[in-house]
Amino acid sequence: MLDQQRIDTLRSEPVAARKLFIDGQWQSGSGGVLEVLSPIDGSVLTTIERASADDMTRAIASARTAFDDGRWSRLAPAGRKKVLHRLADLIEREALALSVLGVRDNGTEINMAFKAESGSAAGTFRYYAEAIDKVYGEIAPTDENILALVHKEPVGVVGAIVPWNFPLMIGAWKIAPALAAGNSIVLKPAETASLSLLRLAELASEAGLPDGVFNVVTGKGSVVGEALALSMDVDVLAFTGSGATGRRLLEYAARSNLKRCYLELGGKSPNIVFADAPDLDRAAGVSASGIFRNSGQVCVAGSRLLVQREIHDDFVAALAKRAEAFRVGDPLDLGSDIGAVNSLAQLEGDLAFVATAEKEGAERVTGGNRILEDTGGYYMQPTVLTGVGPRDTVAQEEVFGPVLAVIPFDSEDEAIAIANDSNFGLAGAVWTSDLSRAHRMVRRVKTGVIHVNTYGGADATVPLGGVKQSGNGHDKSLHALDKYFDLKTAWIQL
Ligand code: NAD
């Protein structure tokens, strides 16, 4: 159980200005600072370094030196395992402090942040700590006068660029397998969610990770993110963020050293409810959480609700009731179900999507407004829009806010056609009591993840990744380790 008093104590602590974490030291950057505005009330929380391209080059050099001298890359997997377990212990020790710091920075409701940020990050470090001394190469079935070995080798320097919605969770999805595999890392957090990741780097040092193996460089994506992606000395880029940035990263890779790019991008995930869903009331509740938690700023959010026509009106009414019952407010108040939108720019973008949808003929069933403006924070009502056409802007583009587009359908084939009529293919769900239909839908809906009679469950054991323009390469599970290994064949004449 989270304790409100403890949260209030932590939230009142001043947050010192943060530096860059390079070569195991806090270092000043050469590009000035960025103010960190708290989405809770719009106040200046602290500053982070607005690093320059030169600062980024320094961090990459530190990661390269650490990799090449083998201080981590040549440590036995069992040794890396110990350090990663210690890091998981430290994350657990600091779980609430890390979560509160993150919430002050990015606005996620604390109940969710505690589980999805610190809780998930600790679990991810443990998962890869446990995995790494059980994953090894192969002996190929060749002629008996040949010994052919397939080695798994760390790739070298990994550049990780992450977004603001779940910085610790998504950061850990990249950092943990990359470190477990023996690589060095340069991490570029989002401008509006750097603080908990800077603290994570400090904890990694305390856990015994050698200097230079994990560096964090804050600042503008267009400056330091670009410098990281253009570097000739970075071997792999692991990215989560928007499609627009993902496209740039591929260009940067092409213009530099053809580094491998793993992109986890956006979604417009279809949540498909058939009239024979086992429990429509539960489906309405879970669907509401599946779009509105963290103010809809969830990559797999079920932002397109496809409802069979015969239950459309009743289901929308039940879901709207749930949406209206959510308490939106201070994300550090345990009474809030939904916290703040990450930034003013994001909030304005969300409101603009609602206005466009209405212009294109959608009707607002509930929500659609900014609220609690007097707090100075960025809060928006959960919003349900009906009368949305499958090709309308709000049905095609990712809002990444608390906005649900509802589209009716008649048949299973029509539901599949609408679901797949999207450039995205990240996640989705189907609600039905018909086992055969559930399996047909699992096969035919083109997404990387599909839920049946639930929305949003997952753990470290299963991959998360998209198809189509939702990206390539998966985070989580043993499969994610492949991204951070090179294969080397040794063909030995006996
Ligand atoms: P974004 O692309 O604007 O920013 C992501 C990161 O890229 C930030 O750290 C940013 O500073 C950096 N960046 C920006 N411009 C850059 C450039 N020119 N070169 C290098 N780096 C640059 O995305 P965002 O707004 O922070 O995040 C929201 C997006 O992330 C949404 O589209 C969401 O769906 C997606 N997302 C996907 C997943 C997934 O697992 N597929 C998970 C969470 C979020």
Residues whose N, C-alpha, C, O or C-beta is under 5 A from the ligand:
A	BS01	NAD	I161 V162 P163 W164 K188 P189 A190 E191 G219 K220 G221 S222 G225 E226 T240 G241 S242 G243 T245 R248 E264 L265 G266 G267 C299 S470
